[in-house]
């Protein structure tokens, strides 16, 4: 059975989001026809929310909630899945200049997986760093679809994926309740926990999926009428 | 809609089309004491700061978002009690913008609604995102 997960979201545990996890789940329930996600991964900025316990919410809504981290490295932002005590002991996620190659290799060695996110975004994405520095080794996948991307950013990532043969994921990067699940990743396998997610990310049996609705035409304001 | 009892999660706020002329941005700057800040009033001087041209002050964007919320809430006697904004990209004048959002949470005990709001450009890029809390009067 396939599993669809939004691999990139921020709750109010991140300093730039005010979205409660329960509100995310309510929204998914409301919009499940359009965004049929089975679960979300909370990827809080520069931290692993070790104390967050969402089991009661999972039971209430029937939606899986997994936890990961969005780390900041010398090659841009990267999602770290499978965070465990060894990884927390090895890396200080509050550091905004974590060496990316070390992060990728060490996390893999300690049982996790690193996925660079929004690679096409200026300053914080992989593409810009690749323009001036050697490419990273052992990259398993990158986030091809990001719900917060501006025009051209995902297209730049597509070129990166084509050039280096990376696997591709999707995630909403939601900081707002109403944006949860707009992009996600469809896995061939049944995933029930973070270990399963890490295993499948390494397997390559997945694809990014885009649930963004086509933009509705909004009549343009006439300048003289808006004064 | 007449009261909080009519508000539901998922309700639309807007969409409201908006065209911000440079003159309108300059008029805001004059009123807000920003007339001496060239990045908000002069294309050439703004470019010297590395910007694509004059940009809309963040406070003006916040005010536009706030007005969308108060226009929605006022008929129900709701009051905007909190507005939080994130500035993702400069809002450039002389573009066709859209303000819109959704009701994301309703608390009948606290008599509040939480809203997501954003300003987007012609490409659908969300330039400014916001969340707002609206407080409603007690149930009659």
Interface residues (C-beta under 8 A of the other chain):
Chain A: X16 X18 X19 X20 X23 X26 X27 X30 X31 X148 X150 X151 X175 X176 X177 X178 X179 X215 X216 X218 X219 X220 X221 X222 X223 X226 X227
Chain B: X9 X10 X15 X17 X18 X19 X20 X21 X24 X84 X86 X88 X89 X96 X97 X98 X100 X101 X102 X104 X105 X114 X116 X118 X123 X124 X125 X126 X129 X131
